[in-house]
Amino acid sequence: MGLLYCVFLSCFVSLARGLYGPQTDVVQLTANNFRSMVMDSDSIWLVEFFAPWCGHCKALAPEWIKAASALKGVVKVGAVDMDDQQNQQIGGQYGIRGFPTIKVFGANKNSPTDYNGARTAQSIIDSGLSAAKSMVNQRLSGGGRSGSGRGGGGGGGGGGGGKQGSKEDVVELTDANFEREVLNSKDLVLVEFFAPWCGHCQRLAPEWAKAASELKGKVKVCALDATVHTTTAGRYQIQGYPSIKVFAAGVKDSHSVENYEGGRTASDIVQFALDRLSESIEPPEVLEIVNSEVLKTNCEEKPICVISVLPHILDSGASGRNKYLDILKSMGEKYKKKLWGWIWTEAGAQAKLEDAVGLGGFGYPAMVAVNARKMKYAVLKGPFDNTGIDEFLRAVSVGRGATAPIKSAGLPTAEEIQPWDGKDGELPIEEDIDLSDVDLDEEEGVKKDEL
């Protein structure tokens, strides 16, 4: 029994990785090597963001391997396993929402382009060669990237050097354009308040420029001369130089700002910005299961789906249901980097689904975390609140807790129902029956017993 439990647990959290083994020419990219191998490289890179369980990814794999072999020595071909938690920060930086997603990292690594061509080896090869030709032509015209790595001196090759930054990539701020460039921007914005005579500012300048170049297209890196543009500097109470402020991604105002307390090297600044950027991923929608498409999209196409069965609307009312949905949205926000699916249904509305994951007659609200690929699920045994659900999902994410197999051959087809209208439920109206004209005597033809 213990062995069986371990097998269930292992199946729930361990995916069949290895679409691209060491025997192929596809470079396995990770959070640890992505910067050095791709971002700091002079090569063209074709990068696939994939999940091992994704059917489209499995179909692409042999074509991707063929393309990698054909392009060997000409264009680099890599793959990032997005099912690995450590790699999800990379996906967050590039807004990866579905699999497979292919990006072309050309001469400007900070602005990769999407590959939208056919998923055949020949089309992939053509795209790689086109990107390489474009970079060669750019170099011939004098627009290629120049400068040696951080190591200075010689023109040594592979030693992990970074790019030289360009001060042109730093947005110059003034009192006049601050609102437009910062407060009205949906980007994550870093602002350095400096003084030209400040020695620390002068030492920071090349690192700031280098960070701006690496973050170009993802994070806006700005600088404001606080000795000239005193209105803005005064608004943010700048008292020393350099002072770095962070304005979060999304809608912002003059108060949505925090101090940057990190290191002053380009790598420190870039790492901070990319980590913060990954946190700005949009939270998932919590969707009602109104048809099979919702169930398929959020379960079969996600690493894990969190299914909640909420009490009938007559039991909880609209206010009670909204409280449950608010809890789910809060948890979706907390676990958004996992790229899980979040769906719910009313008790009894999807009876086959409840039965398949062992929730029939379980009591409501209830929750399960389902791994549709491995046909396993885990049930929330604690309270249906932020604390109880958080403990449950943390256990699921690291492979702790009991799991069970989904009944039958897979998740059932969902019933097509009308979505909840957001209102309280109404009891069915029973028609009043006038009994005054009803003959309550025994039925005609039935002989009465007389005394």
N, C-alpha and C positions, 0 to 999 in steps of 0.2 A: 504493500500500500504506500509506504514511504517513497519507494522508487517511482511508482506511478505518479505520486504528487509532484516529485521533482521533474518528471518528464512534462507534466502539464505546465508547471511553472516555467520551465525552460522554453517550451513551445510558445508560451504567451509573450515572452519578451525577447526571445532570440529569433532573429529573422535569417532566412537563408541568404547570407551575403555572398559576394563573390561573383557578380556578373562579369567582372573583369579581373581575372587572376593575374599573377606575376608572369604567366606564360604568354600574355598578350602584350601588344605595344601601347595599350591604353594606360596612361599614367594615373595612378590612384592618388587623388588630391584630398587633403585633409585640412582642418583648421590650423594644424601645426606647420604645414609646408606650403599652403596656398600663396602666401605673400612672397616667399623666397622663390618658388618655382614659377609662378604666374606673374604676379605684380611687378617683381623686380627683374623680369626676364626681357630680353630683346626679341624673343621669338613670338610668332603668332600662335595663339592658343585657341583651340576649340574645346569648350568645356561643357560637359553634360551634367546637369543636376538630376539625379535619379533616386528612385527608391527600389530596393530589390524585389518588393512584392508587386510593383506596378506592372500590369500586363503590357502596356505600351512600351515600357522600358525594356522588358524582356524581349519584345519583338524587335526593338531597335538594336539590342546588344550585338548581334552578329554583323550588322551593317556598320556599327560604330567600330568594331574590331577590324573589319576590312579596311575602313577608311584610315584608321590609325596605322596599319601596316603599310598602306600605299603612301601615306604622307610622312612616313618616318624619315627624319633628317631634313624635312622641309617645313612642316607645320606640326606643332605639338598638339596631341589629342589627349585630353584628360577627362576624368569623371569624379564627381563628388557624391558620396553616398549620404543622402539627406536623412536617412533613417538613423544614422549615427548622431546622437545628441550633440556631440562636440562640434559637428559640422553645421548644425542648424544656424549658428551665428553667421556663417558665410551666406547661406540662403537668405537670411534676413537682410543682409546688406544689398542684395540684388533683387529683392522683392519676389523671391521664388514662391509661387503659390500652387503650382501643379507640376506633374512629372510626365515625361521628361521635359525639362527646359534646357535649351542649348544657347550658350552665349559665345560670341566671337570676341576675343580680346586681341585687338589689333595694335597699331602703333601707339595709340593712346589707351593704356590699360585702365585708366580711370573712367572711360566711357565705352564699355563693351556694348556690342549690338546684339539684338536677338536674331537667332537663326530661325527662319520661318519656311525654309525649303522642304523638299521631300525628304523622308526619312530613309533614304537609300544611300549606299556607300558612294555612288557616283556623284550625287547631289552634294553630299557633305564634302567630298574631295574638291569639287568645283568651288564651293564656298571658301574652303581653306586656301586654295590657290589664288582665288580672286583677292582675298585679304592680303596675301603675301605680295602679290603684284602691286597692289595699291600702296603698300608700305615701301616697296622698292622705288616706285615712281616718286613717292613723297621724299625719299632720301635724295634721289637724283636732283630734285628741284630745290634742295637745301632745306627742306622742312622736317628732316628726320630728327630724332632725339639725339642730343649730344651730351657730352660730359661723362666723366668717369664716375665710378661709385664713390661711396663715402670714404673709401680707403685712400683717396688722393692719388699721388704719384703716378705710377705706371699704368699701363693699359691692360692690367691683368684681367683674365677672363672670369672664371666662375665664382669668385669669392664672395658672394652674398652682399654685394654693394647695393646701395639704394640709388634712386634717381636724384639728379640735381633739381631743386625746386625753381620755380619761376615766380618772381614777385608779381608778374602779370596775373597770376591765378589768385592773388589776394585781392578781394574786393575793397576798394578804398571808400571809406565812409565819411560823410560830412553831416553837419546839422541838417542840411537840406534833404539828403537822400536816406537818412537813417530809417525813417518810418517805412519807406518803400522797400528798401533792401533787406531790412531785418523784421520789423513788426508785421509787415504785410506779406512776408514770405512764409510759405508752408514748410520750407526746408528746416533742417537742424542747422543752426547758425552759431559759429564761434566768433566772438569779437574781441580783438586785442585793443585795449586803450593804451597808447604809448606816448612818450615824449621823445623827440628827435635826439636830445642831448643825453638821454638815459643810457648808461652803459649796459645794463641788463637787457634793455630793449634792443640795443644793437646786436647783442649776442643771440637774442631770440630770433631776430629777423630772418636769417637763413633757414632756421628750423621751421619757422612759421610758414615761409614760402614753400619749403619742401612738403610740409603737411598739406598745404593748400593744393599743390599739384597732385599729390596722391589721393586727395579726397575730392578732387574736381568731379562734378557731376553727381556727387552723392551728398556732400555736406558743404555748406557755404562758409568759407573762411574769410574773415574781414579784419580790417584794421582801421582805427580812428585816431587821428592826432588830437589828443586831449588838450594840448596847449593852444590849439587853434579853434576847435569845435567845442567850446566850453559849455554850451547849453546842454548838449547831450551828455558830456562828461559829468556835469553837475547833477543831471537827473539821476544818474547811476552812482553818485557819491564817490567818484573816483578820487582816491587820495594818494595812491602810489602807483609806480610804473615798473614793469607793465602789469596791467590788471586784465584778466581774461574772464569774459562772461559767456555763459552758455544759454542760448535761447532754444527751447525745446521745439521739436518738429510739430507742425500743425498750426492751428489758430493760436495766435499769441497776442499779448499786449505788453505794455511797459513794465508790468509786474511779473510776467512769466519768465523769470531770469534767475540764474544761480551762478555762483562763483565757480570757476574751474580751479581745482586744487591739485591737479596732477603734475606729472613731470614736464620739463620744458624741452625735451627732445622731440624731433619730428615723429619718431616711432611712438613715443608716449601719447602725443596729441592725436595721432591717427588711430591708435588702438582705443583710446577713450571715445573718440567720435564714432568709430564703427560699432563699439559695444553699445553706445547710446542709441545709435541708429537701429540696431537690431531690436532694441526695446520698443521702438516706435512702430513695430508691425501692427497693423490694424487687428483688433480683437475679432474672433470668429463670431458669426451670427449664430444665435441659438434658434434653430428652426423647428417648427412643428412638422411631424411626419404626416403629411397629407396625401402622399402617393409614394410609389416605389422609387421614383427618381430621387427624392429627398433622401431616402434610406440608402440607396446605392451610392450617391455622390458623397455622402458624409460618413459612410461606413466602409464600403468596398474600396474607395479611393483615398482613404486616410489611414495612417498607421494605426490609430485607435479611434473608436468613436464612443462618446459618452452619451448613453441613452437614459433619459429620465422619464418615469411614468408618474404623472401628477394626478392628484385626486380629481374625481369628477367635479365639474364646475358647480353642481348643486351642493357638493360637500364643502368646497373651499370658497366659493364665490370669486368674483374678479379680483378683489383685493388680495385674497389669499394666494391665488394663482400668480399674480404679479410679484408677490414677495418671493415665491419659489423661482420665478424666472429671473428676478434680480440677483438671486444667489448664483444661478447658473451663469449669468452674464459676468458676474464678478470673478467666478472661477475660470471662465473662458479667457478673461483678460489676464489673469495670473499665469495661466498655462498656454498663452497664445503662441509662444515659440515652439511648442510641440507640434503645431499644425494638425491638431486633432479635430474631429468632427463633433459637433454638439447639437443633439436633437432631442425632442421630447414628444410625448403623446399623452392623451388623457386616458385614465384607467378604463379599460374595456374597448377603447377605440381601435387598438391594434392587438387583438387578443392572440393571434397566431405568433406575433413577435414576442409578446410577453411569455407565452408558453415556451418558445424556443430558447429563451434565456432564463428560464426558471423563475419568472416573476408572477405567474398566474396565482391569484389569491394570496400574494405575498404581503399585502398591506401597502398603503400609499401615503406619501410619495416614496418612490423607490428609484434606484439607479444601478446601472451596470456599465462597466467598461468593456468594450468588445473589440477583439482582434479578429476581424472578419476573415483575414487570410489564413490564420491558424485555427479558425473555428473554435476559439476559446473566449470565455468571458469571466469576469470577476464581479462579485456583487458587493455593493455598499452595505456593510452590516452596522455601521454607526449611525449617528443622527444625520438627518438631511439638513445640515446647516453649513456655514462656511468652514467651521473647524472640522466637523466630521468629514465633509467632502474633501477638504484639503488633505487630511491625513490619508484618506483612501486613495486619492490620485497620486500622492507622493509615493505611496507603496506600489501602486501600479507602474509608475514611471521607472522604478528601480527593480521591479520584478519580485516584490514581496507580496505575500498573501495567497490565498487559495484561488484556484481557477477551476472551471468545469467546461466540458465540451458543449458546443451548441447542438441542440437536438436536430435531427434530420440531416439533410445534405448541405444545408446552408441557411442563411437568413431567409425567412419567408417573404413572399410578395406582400407588400404593404397594401392595406385597404385604401381606396381613394375616398377621401372624406372632405367635407367643407372645413376650411380653417376656422379657428376660434375667432369670433368677432370682437373680442375684448370686453364683452359685457357679462353681467351676471346671468346665470342660467334661469330658465323659467320652468316651473312645474307644468306638466301636461294638463290642459284644462279638461275636466271631466264634464260631460254633458249631463245636465239635470234631467231626470226622468220623472214624469208625472205618473204616479201610480194609481191615481183616482179612477182611471178607466181600465185598469188591469184586472181581469177576472182572476182572483186568487184561489177559486175553487179548483178542485182536482180536474185534470185534463178530461175533455169530453171523451166518452167511451169507456171511462174507467168506472166500474161498478162500485157504488158506495156500500159499505157495510152498515146495516141499520140494526139498532138494538131492538 
